[in-house]
Amino acid sequence: MKIAWGITGAGHFLRESVDLLKDLKQKNNHLKVTTFLSRAGEEVVRMYGLEDELKTISNGEYLEELFPESGQGASVPKAGRFLLHKYDFLIVTPATSNSVAKIAHGIADTLVTNAVAQAVKGSVPVYIVPVDIAGTIESQMPYFIDREICMKCEFCPPQEQCKKNAITDQVQLLECSGCGECVKLCSYGAIQGGMAKIKVRDVDSGNVQILNKLEGITVIDKPQSFPDSIL
């Protein structure tokens, strides 16, 4: 089986999506997974410290590559593989509300949304896990510094020892690799992750409804809900 996997810039469902693909790889030695990362997806994967795990899923062999959008050019030629029927289906998980809106309204200006467009044109089934379906969601956030706990130490071990120089008076997420070492180094517990409650906007849930009616696309409510029949 050959799967294409699209990752957009959402932290919600990201860990669960990685775990799903890792589990599938462990269960099926013949499974090949090509990973397509949007630009925002590249950043979020790094923030959450998942780059190395992605490389165990897509190891770089043919049809097991990891394609970041930043290296693909404006024409994203690798998306043409869907017209050549190189993949059995495309999974997009997690899918941000921005990506869902673009797909719902026919816009294909990122690596992942282009992959979806080419997959539908090539009659390759597409399964999408939106992060904003309805109601309120709880999402795991990247590392941050709690200003109410931080003692503003003159010598700050997390700042001094961060290999990415990502610690100032806050965690610079675009530099952070998500390794978590800073959490261990802060004696006061000021650096932490956390859960955030996020209200889904009406416009976002409306776009999910549009998406669910499009030809060739199936909406899945969470990574764990992928049916065994396709995996």
C-alpha atoms as a printed R data frame, in Angstrom:
    type eleno elety resid chain resno       x      y       z
1   ATOM     1    CA   MET     A     1   0.000  0.000   0.000
2   ATOM     2    CA   LYS     A     2   1.212  3.497  -0.867
3   ATOM     3    CA   ILE     A     3  -0.130  6.463   1.122
4   ATOM     4    CA   ALA     A     4   0.394 10.191   0.681
5   ATOM     5    CA   TRP     A     5   0.126 12.151   3.928
6   ATOM     6    CA   GLY     A     6  -0.405 15.911   4.038
7   ATOM     7    CA   ILE     A     7   0.386 17.912   7.189
8   ATOM     8    CA   THR     A     8  -0.719 21.522   7.569
9   ATOM     9    CA   GLY     A     9   0.066 24.032  10.317
10  ATOM    10    CA   ALA     A    10  -2.075 22.776  13.198
11  ATOM    11    CA   GLY     A    11  -0.806 21.468  16.515
12  ATOM    12    CA   HIS     A    12  -4.196 19.954  17.362
13  ATOM    13    CA   PHE     A    13  -4.309 16.274  16.293
14  ATOM    14    CA   LEU     A    14  -0.643 16.454  15.203
15  ATOM    15    CA   ARG     A    15   0.649 14.026  17.819
16  ATOM    16    CA   GLU     A    16  -2.268 11.670  17.178
17  ATOM    17    CA   SER     A    17  -1.636 11.819  13.419
18  ATOM    18    CA   VAL     A    18   2.031 10.941  13.834
19  ATOM    19    CA   ASP     A    19   1.121  8.070  16.149
20  ATOM    20    CA   LEU     A    20  -1.419  6.770  13.610
21  ATOM    21    CA   LEU     A    21   1.126  6.638  10.788
22  ATOM    22    CA   LYS     A    22   3.842  5.155  13.033
23  ATOM    23    CA   ASP     A    23   1.441  2.421  14.123
24  ATOM    24    CA   LEU     A    24   0.473  1.651  10.532
25  ATOM    25    CA   LYS     A    25   4.134  1.381   9.529
26  ATOM    26    CA   GLN     A    26   4.827 -1.020  12.389
27  ATOM    27    CA   LYS     A    27   1.875 -3.221  11.455
28  ATOM    28    CA   ASN     A    28   2.602 -3.283   7.710
29  ATOM    29    CA   ASN     A    29   6.200 -3.698   6.553
30  ATOM    30    CA   HIS     A    30   5.139 -3.094   2.944
31  ATOM    31    CA   LEU     A    31   3.431  0.236   3.633
32  ATOM    32    CA   LYS     A    32   5.028  3.255   1.950
33  ATOM    33    CA   VAL     A    33   4.235  6.782   3.180
34  ATOM    34    CA   THR     A    34   5.174  9.997   1.381
35  ATOM    35    CA   THR     A    35   4.793 13.049   3.623
36  ATOM    36    CA   PHE     A    36   3.866 16.448   2.176
37  ATOM    37    CA   LEU     A    37   4.448 19.386   4.557
38  ATOM    38    CA   SER     A    38   2.961 22.837   4.038
39  ATOM    39    CA   ARG     A    39   5.188 25.749   5.079
40  ATOM    40    CA   ALA     A    40   3.196 26.168   8.258
41  ATOM    41    CA   GLY     A    41   3.333 22.408   8.736
42  ATOM    42    CA   GLU     A    42   7.131 22.527   8.614
43  ATOM    43    CA   GLU     A    43   7.169 25.060  11.439
44  ATOM    44    CA   VAL     A    44   4.633 23.287  13.624
45  ATOM    45    CA   VAL     A    45   6.301 19.876  13.277
46  ATOM    46    CA   ARG     A    46   9.544 21.456  14.466
47  ATOM    47    CA   MET     A    47   7.867 23.333  17.354
48  ATOM    48    CA   TYR     A    48   6.386 20.090  18.657
49  ATOM    49    CA   GLY     A    49   9.680 18.201  18.338
50  ATOM    50    CA   LEU     A    50   8.404 15.674  15.780
51  ATOM    51    CA   GLU     A    51  10.919 16.051  12.936
52  ATOM    52    CA   ASP     A    52  12.858 12.885  13.797
53  ATOM    53    CA   GLU     A    53   9.675 10.839  14.149
54  ATOM    54    CA   LEU     A    54   8.538 11.930  10.692
55  ATOM    55    CA   LYS     A    55  11.798 10.611   9.274
56  ATOM    56    CA   THR     A    56  11.021  7.152  10.671
57  ATOM    57    CA   ILE     A    57   7.710  7.219   8.792
58  ATOM    58    CA   SER     A    58   9.062  8.670   5.539
59  ATOM    59    CA   ASN     A    59  12.653  7.462   5.387
60  ATOM    60    CA   GLY     A    60  13.650  9.055   2.082
61  ATOM    61    CA   GLU     A    61  13.338  6.056  -0.227
62  ATOM    62    CA   TYR     A    62  11.222  6.312  -3.380
63  ATOM    63    CA   LEU     A    63   7.562  6.916  -2.440
64  ATOM    64    CA   GLU     A    64   8.726  7.299   1.169
65  ATOM    65    CA   GLU     A    65  10.081 10.822   0.829
66  ATOM    66    CA   LEU     A    66   9.413 13.795   3.076
67  ATOM    67    CA   PHE     A    67   8.601 16.833   0.922
68  ATOM    68    CA   PRO     A    68   8.618 20.234   2.675
69  ATOM    69    CA   GLU     A    69   6.844 22.940   0.717
70  ATOM    70    CA   SER     A    70   9.816 25.280   1.148
71  ATOM    71    CA   GLY     A    71  11.841 23.052  -1.175
72  ATOM    72    CA   GLN     A    72   9.252 22.273  -3.836
73  ATOM    73    CA   GLY     A    73   8.948 25.449  -5.889
74  ATOM    74    CA   ALA     A    74   5.784 27.273  -6.900
75  ATOM    75    CA   SER     A    75   4.687 24.585  -9.373
76  ATOM    76    CA   VAL     A    76   5.042 21.739  -6.815
77  ATOM    77    CA   PRO     A    77   5.744 19.104  -9.471
78  ATOM    78    CA   LYS     A    78   5.630 16.223  -6.971
79  ATOM    79    CA   ALA     A    79   1.870 16.745  -6.714
80  ATOM    80    CA   GLY     A    80   1.728 15.394 -10.265
81  ATOM    81    CA   ARG     A    81   2.262 11.909  -8.847
82  ATOM    82    CA   PHE     A    82  -1.455 11.779  -8.039
83  ATOM    83    CA   LEU     A    83  -2.288 12.029 -11.735
84  ATOM    84    CA   LEU     A    84   0.049  9.076 -12.326
85  ATOM    85    CA   HIS     A    85  -1.767  6.999  -9.687
86  ATOM    86    CA   LYS     A    86   1.338  6.508  -7.545
87  ATOM    87    CA   TYR     A    87  -0.756  6.506  -4.340
88  ATOM    88    CA   ASP     A    88  -3.754  4.516  -3.159
89  ATOM    89    CA   PHE     A    89  -5.113  7.515  -1.264
90  ATOM    90    CA   LEU     A    90  -4.211 10.832   0.337
91  ATOM    91    CA   ILE     A    91  -4.653 11.552   4.049
92  ATOM    92    CA   VAL     A    92  -4.576 15.170   5.219
93  ATOM    93    CA   THR     A    93  -4.243 15.231   8.990
94  ATOM    94    CA   PRO     A    94  -4.310 17.608  10.702
95  ATOM    95    CA   ALA     A    95  -5.974 20.100   8.372
96  ATOM    96    CA   THR     A    96  -6.159 23.718   9.527
97  ATOM    97    CA   SER     A    97  -9.264 25.835   9.028
98  ATOM    98    CA   ASN     A    98  -7.246 27.818   6.472
99  ATOM    99    CA   SER     A    99  -6.474 24.705   4.429
100 ATOM   100    CA   VAL     A   100 -10.052 23.468   4.726
101 ATOM   101    CA   ALA     A   101 -11.345 26.835   3.483
102 ATOM   102    CA   LYS     A   102  -9.019 26.752   0.490
103 ATOM   103    CA   ILE     A   103  -9.941 23.187  -0.447
104 ATOM   104    CA   ALA     A   104 -13.663 23.873   0.053
105 ATOM   105    CA   HIS     A   105 -13.486 26.822  -2.353
106 ATOM   106    CA   GLY     A   106 -11.164 25.326  -4.943
107 ATOM   107    CA   ILE     A   107  -7.941 27.146  -4.036
108 ATOM   108    CA   ALA     A   108  -4.737 25.137  -4.503
109 ATOM   109    CA   ASP     A   109  -1.858 27.469  -3.670
110 ATOM   110    CA   THR     A   110   0.071 25.384  -1.118
111 ATOM   111    CA   LEU     A   111   1.769 22.014  -1.402
112 ATOM   112    CA   VAL     A   112  -0.993 20.231   0.514
113 ATOM   113    CA   THR     A   113  -3.976 21.967  -1.104
114 ATOM   114    CA   ASN     A   114  -2.376 21.356  -4.498
115 ATOM   115    CA   ALA     A   115  -1.951 17.694  -3.590
116 ATOM   116    CA   VAL     A   116  -5.657 17.499  -2.748
117 ATOM   117    CA   ALA     A   117  -6.630 19.124  -6.057
118 ATOM   118    CA   GLN     A   118  -4.421 16.786  -8.079
119 ATOM   119    CA   ALA     A   119  -5.609 13.736  -6.140
120 ATOM   120    CA   VAL     A   120  -9.264 14.542  -6.862
121 ATOM   121    CA   LYS     A   121  -8.430 15.164 -10.533
122 ATOM   122    CA   GLY     A   122  -6.659 11.815 -10.649
123 ATOM   123    CA   SER     A   123  -9.534  9.990  -8.871
124 ATOM   124    CA   VAL     A   124  -7.335  9.240  -5.852
125 ATOM   125    CA   PRO     A   125  -9.503  9.112  -2.690
126 ATOM   126    CA   VAL     A   126  -8.841 11.927  -0.200
127 ATOM   127    CA   TYR     A   127  -9.485 11.696   3.551
128 ATOM   128    CA   ILE     A   128  -9.265 14.907   5.582
129 ATOM   129    CA   VAL     A   129  -9.214 15.474   9.359
130 ATOM   130    CA   PRO     A   130 -10.158 19.118  10.039
131 ATOM   131    CA   VAL     A   131  -9.127 20.543  13.401
132 ATOM   132    CA   ASP     A   132 -12.108 22.927  13.552
133 ATOM   133    CA   ILE     A   133 -15.331 20.987  13.017
134 ATOM   134    CA   ALA     A   134 -17.781 22.395  15.568
135 ATOM   135    CA   GLY     A   135 -18.168 23.517  19.163
136 ATOM   136    CA   THR     A   136 -15.083 23.906  21.361
137 ATOM   137    CA   ILE     A   137 -11.850 21.945  21.163
138 ATOM   138    CA   GLU     A   138  -8.983 21.488  23.609
139 ATOM   139    CA   SER     A   139  -5.602 21.671  21.938
140 ATOM   140    CA   GLN     A   140  -2.077 20.998  23.194
141 ATOM   141    CA   MET     A   141   0.055 24.134  22.862
142 ATOM   142    CA   PRO     A   142   3.826 24.411  22.193
143 ATOM   143    CA   TYR     A   143   6.215 25.323  25.018
144 ATOM   144    CA   PHE     A   144   5.892 28.796  26.498
145 ATOM   145    CA   ILE     A   145   7.194 30.814  29.465
146 ATOM   146    CA   ASP     A   146   4.636 31.594  32.154
147 ATOM   147    CA   ARG     A   147   5.496 35.210  33.009
148 ATOM   148    CA   GLU     A   148   3.780 34.928  36.408
149 ATOM   149    CA   ILE     A   149   6.096 32.084  37.427
150 ATOM   150    CA   CYS     A   150   9.320 33.221  35.726
151 ATOM   151    CA   MET     A   151  11.826 34.707  38.228
152 ATOM   152    CA   LYS     A   152  13.830 36.497  35.506
153 ATOM   153    CA   CYS     A   153  17.013 34.911  36.814
154 ATOM   154    CA   GLU     A   154  20.244 36.735  35.988
155 ATOM   155    CA   PHE     A   155  21.664 33.358  34.971
156 ATOM   156    CA   CYS     A   156  18.970 31.425  33.124
157 ATOM   157    CA   PRO     A   157  19.981 27.784  32.450
158 ATOM   158    CA   PRO     A   158  17.302 27.261  29.751
159 ATOM   159    CA   GLN     A   159  18.519 30.342  27.892
160 ATOM   160    CA   GLU     A   160  22.208 29.508  28.295
161 ATOM   161    CA   GLN     A   161  21.901 25.882  27.253
162 ATOM   162    CA   CYS     A   162  19.313 26.059  24.469
163 ATOM   163    CA   LYS     A   163  21.109 24.756  21.373
164 ATOM   164    CA   LYS     A   164  18.740 26.685  19.109
165 ATOM   165    CA   ASN     A   165  19.023 30.002  20.997
166 ATOM   166    CA   ALA     A   166  15.250 29.961  21.177
167 ATOM   167    CA   ILE     A   167  14.884 31.282  24.746
168 ATOM   168    CA   THR     A   168  14.721 35.030  25.405
169 ATOM   169    CA   ASP     A   169  12.019 36.513  27.620
170 ATOM   170    CA   GLN     A   170   9.802 34.045  25.797
171 ATOM   171    CA   VAL     A   171  10.133 30.892  23.731
172 ATOM   172    CA   GLN     A   172  10.859 31.890  20.145
173 ATOM   173    CA   LEU     A   173   8.723 29.207  18.499
174 ATOM   174    CA   LEU     A   174  10.101 29.677  14.992
175 ATOM   175    CA   GLU     A   175  13.548 28.753  16.370
176 ATOM   176    CA   CYS     A   176  12.401 26.112  18.881
177 ATOM   177    CA   SER     A   177  12.952 22.449  18.024
178 ATOM   178    CA   GLY     A   178  10.488 21.219  20.650
179 ATOM   179    CA   CYS     A   179  13.124 19.107  22.420
180 ATOM   180    CA   GLY     A   180  11.786 19.993  25.887
181 ATOM   181    CA   GLU     A   181  15.188 20.349  27.548
182 ATOM   182    CA   CYS     A   182  14.312 23.865  28.728
183 ATOM   183    CA   VAL     A   183  11.433 22.452  30.775
184 ATOM   184    CA   LYS     A   184  13.859 20.305  32.768
185 ATOM   185    CA   LEU     A   185  16.375 23.116  33.188
186 ATOM   186    CA   CYS     A   186  14.025 25.702  34.725
187 ATOM   187    CA   SER     A   187  14.098 25.295  38.512
188 ATOM   188    CA   TYR     A   188  10.812 27.176  38.927
189 ATOM   189    CA   GLY     A   189   8.717 25.313  36.363
190 ATOM   190    CA   ALA     A   190   8.113 28.478  34.366
191 ATOM   191    CA   ILE     A   191   8.493 26.755  30.989
192 ATOM   192    CA   GLN     A   192   5.695 24.402  30.121
193 ATOM   193    CA   GLY     A   193   3.251 23.255  27.529
194 ATOM   194    CA   GLY     A   194  -0.444 23.514  28.123
195 ATOM   195    CA   MET     A   195  -3.963 22.987  26.894
196 ATOM   196    CA   ALA     A   196  -6.017 25.758  25.320
197 ATOM   197    CA   LYS     A   197  -9.772 25.823  24.786
198 ATOM   198    CA   ILE     A   198 -10.573 27.072  21.300
199 ATOM   199    CA   LYS     A   199 -14.022 27.979  19.991
200 ATOM   200    CA   VAL     A   200 -14.682 26.871  16.433
201 ATOM   201    CA   ARG     A   201 -15.920 29.753  14.312
202 ATOM   202    CA   ASP     A   202 -19.167 29.376  12.379
203 ATOM   203    CA   VAL     A   203 -17.336 30.095   9.120
204 ATOM   204    CA   ASP     A   204 -14.902 27.248   9.811
205 ATOM   205    CA   SER     A   205 -17.588 24.694  10.638
206 ATOM   206    CA   GLY     A   206 -19.460 25.867   7.531
207 ATOM   207    CA   ASN     A   207 -16.424 25.184   5.357
208 ATOM   208    CA   VAL     A   208 -16.182 21.678   6.816
209 ATOM   209    CA   GLN     A   209 -19.782 21.076   5.740
210 ATOM   210    CA   ILE     A   210 -18.919 22.248   2.216
211 ATOM   211    CA   LEU     A   211 -15.852 20.005   2.227
212 ATOM   212    CA   ASN     A   212 -17.936 17.005   3.209
213 ATOM   213    CA   LYS     A   213 -20.071 17.404   0.069
214 ATOM   214    CA   LEU     A   214 -17.206 17.591  -2.406
215 ATOM   215    CA   GLU     A   215 -16.583 14.762  -4.840
216 ATOM   216    CA   GLY     A   216 -13.682 12.486  -3.938
217 ATOM   217    CA   ILE     A   217 -13.242 13.827  -0.390
218 ATOM   218    CA   THR     A   218 -14.251 12.185   2.891
219 ATOM   219    CA   VAL     A   219 -14.142 14.098   6.172
220 ATOM   220    CA   ILE     A   220 -12.968 12.178   9.261
221 ATOM   221    CA   ASP     A   221 -13.568 13.644  12.734
222 ATOM   222    CA   LYS     A   222 -10.250 12.563  14.280
223 ATOM   223    CA   PRO     A   223  -7.178 10.460  13.308
224 ATOM   224    CA   GLN     A   224  -8.342  7.529  15.437
225 ATOM   225    CA   SER     A   225 -11.561  7.321  13.378
226 ATOM   226    CA   PHE     A   226  -9.952  6.220  10.114
227 ATOM   227    CA   PRO     A   227 -11.812  3.061   9.126
228 ATOM   228    CA   ASP     A   228  -9.870 -0.203   9.113
229 ATOM   229    CA   SER     A   229 -11.182 -0.838   5.606
230 ATOM   230    CA   ILE     A   230  -8.862  1.805   4.136
231 ATOM   231    CA   LEU     A   231  -5.900  1.249   6.437
